[in-house]
């Protein structure tokens, strides 16, 4: 299971027991979108090759409110 924790400057990730940080700039570069408009599903696709996407995607700006 992958855990994503969002804040204004990036995402803390726990993937297969490994903790790391994806910075805002890296996420914007990977998605070619402004950070607040990126969805949690898009971030999960950066981390996992074939993620299990459940529920509706949520934009980061809605998550960190």
C-alpha positions in Angstrom: 0.0 0.0 0.0 1.2 3.5 -0.9 0.6 6.4 1.5 0.6 10.0 0.2 0.7 13.0 2.5 0.3 16.3 0.7 1.4 19.8 1.7 2.1 23.1 -0.1 5.6 22.2 -1.1 5.3 18.5 -2.1 4.2 15.0 -1.1 5.6 12.7 1.5 5.4 9.1 0.2 5.6 5.7 1.8 6.0 3.0 -0.9 6.7 -0.6 0.0 8.1 0.5 3.3 10.4 3.2 1.9 9.7 6.8 2.8 10.7 9.6 0.4 9.6 13.1 -0.7 8.4 14.3 -4.1 8.9 18.0 -4.4 6.4 20.4 -6.0 8.8 21.1 -8.9 9.3 17.4 -9.7 5.6 16.8 -9.7 5.0 19.8 -12.0 7.7 18.6 -14.4 6.4 15.1 -14.5 2.7 16.1 -15.0 3.3 19.3 -17.0 0.6 20.9 -14.8 0.7 23.5 -12.0 1.0 21.7 -8.6 -2.4 22.7 -7.3 -4.2 21.2 -10.3 -2.4 17.8 -10.2 -4.6 15.0 -8.8 -3.8 12.4 -6.2 -4.2 9.7 -8.9 -1.5 11.4 -11.1 0.9 11.5 -8.2 0.2 7.8 -7.5 1.0 7.0 -11.1 4.4 8.7 -10.7 5.2 6.4 -7.7 3.6 3.1 -8.9 3.8 1.5 -12.3 0.2 0.1 -12.2 -1.6 1.7 -9.3 -5.0 0.6 -8.0 -7.0 3.8 -8.4 -10.0 3.9 -6.2 -12.6 6.7 -6.0 -12.6 10.0 -7.8 -9.3 11.8 -8.3 -8.9 14.8 -6.1 -6.8 17.9 -7.0 -4.0 18.8 -4.6 -5.5 22.3 -4.0 -8.7 20.6 -2.6 -6.7 18.1 -0.5 -4.5 20.7 1.3 -7.2 23.2 2.2 
